[in-house]
Amino acid sequence: MLLVATDATISCGQVSSTLNPCISYASSNGANPTTACCSCVSSVASAARSTADEQVACKCIKSAPGGLNAGNAADIPFKCGVNIPYAISSSVDCSKIC
């Protein structure tokens, strides 16, 4: 059964397109994300104002295509100075975000 958060104001499409500048860092062994990536991460964090929004963003990020460097992807919020209420990880349970 697929459950969709009906009170979310952001979509996975919006999250994916906004975070596109982070793909090169998340799929490489680079030292730091770009300024553009950090700006985009901040934008997504600001747009995710409700629990439903945060769950949508989490699920979208979690469903990113393979080939990403898990360590780099997980470090993006920290390296960009952006706080999000979940870990960037394939094992995170997005439904537990509250």
C-alpha positions as CSV (number, residue, x, y, z in Angstrom):
1,M,0.0,0.0,0.0
2,L,1.3,3.4,-0.9
3,L,0.7,6.2,1.6
4,V,0.9,9.8,0.3
5,A,1.2,12.7,2.7
6,T,-1.7,14.9,1.6
7,D,-0.8,18.0,3.5
8,A,2.7,18.3,1.9
9,T,3.3,21.5,0.0
10,I,6.4,20.2,-1.8
11,S,6.8,17.4,-4.3
12,C,9.5,14.9,-5.0
13,G,9.9,16.5,-8.4
14,Q,10.6,19.9,-6.8
15,V,13.1,18.3,-4.4
16,S,14.9,16.4,-7.1
17,S,15.2,19.4,-9.5
18,T,16.3,21.7,-6.7
19,L,19.0,19.4,-5.5
20,N,20.3,18.6,-9.0
21,P,23.5,20.8,-8.4
22,C,24.4,18.4,-5.5
23,I,24.6,15.2,-7.7
24,S,28.2,15.7,-8.9
25,Y,29.4,16.0,-5.3
26,A,27.2,13.2,-4.0
27,S,28.5,10.8,-6.7
28,S,32.2,11.7,-6.4
29,N,35.0,11.8,-3.9
30,G,35.1,15.6,-3.9
31,A,36.2,17.5,-0.8
32,N,33.2,19.8,-0.4
33,P,29.8,20.5,-2.1
34,T,29.6,23.5,-4.3
35,T,28.1,26.8,-3.2
36,A,25.2,26.2,-5.6
37,C,24.6,22.8,-3.9
38,C,24.6,24.3,-0.5
39,S,22.2,27.1,-1.6
40,C,19.8,24.4,-3.0
41,V,20.0,22.3,0.2
42,S,19.1,25.4,2.2
43,S,16.2,26.1,-0.2
44,V,14.8,22.6,0.2
45,A,15.2,22.8,4.0
46,S,13.3,26.1,4.1
47,A,10.6,24.8,1.8
48,A,10.0,21.8,4.0
49,R,8.0,23.6,6.7
50,S,5.8,20.8,7.9
51,T,6.3,17.2,9.0
52,A,4.6,16.1,5.7
53,D,7.0,18.2,3.7
54,E,10.0,16.8,5.6
55,Q,8.8,13.3,5.0
56,V,8.3,14.0,1.2
57,A,11.8,15.4,1.0
58,C,13.3,12.5,3.0
59,K,11.6,9.9,0.8
60,C,12.7,11.7,-2.4
61,I,16.3,12.0,-1.3
62,K,16.2,8.3,-0.1
63,S,15.0,7.2,-3.5
64,A,17.8,8.9,-5.4
65,P,19.4,6.7,-8.0
66,G,22.3,4.4,-7.1
67,G,25.9,5.4,-7.8
68,L,26.0,8.0,-5.1
69,N,28.9,8.1,-2.6
70,A,26.9,7.4,0.6
71,G,29.4,9.3,2.8
72,N,29.4,12.4,0.6
73,A,25.6,12.4,0.3
74,A,25.2,12.1,4.1
75,D,27.7,14.9,4.7
76,I,26.0,17.5,2.5
77,P,23.8,19.1,5.1
78,F,26.6,19.3,7.7
79,K,29.1,20.7,5.2
80,C,26.6,23.2,4.0
81,G,25.6,24.2,7.6
82,V,22.0,23.2,7.1
83,N,20.1,21.3,9.8
84,I,17.6,18.7,8.7
85,P,15.6,16.4,11.0
86,Y,16.8,13.1,9.4
87,A,20.0,11.4,8.2
88,I,20.7,11.2,4.5
89,S,20.9,7.4,4.4
90,S,19.2,4.6,2.5
91,S,18.2,3.0,5.8
92,V,16.4,6.1,7.3
93,D,12.7,5.6,8.1
94,C,11.2,8.7,6.7
95,S,7.8,7.9,8.3
96,K,9.3,8.5,11.8
97,I,10.1,12.1,11.1
98,C,8.0,14.3,13.4
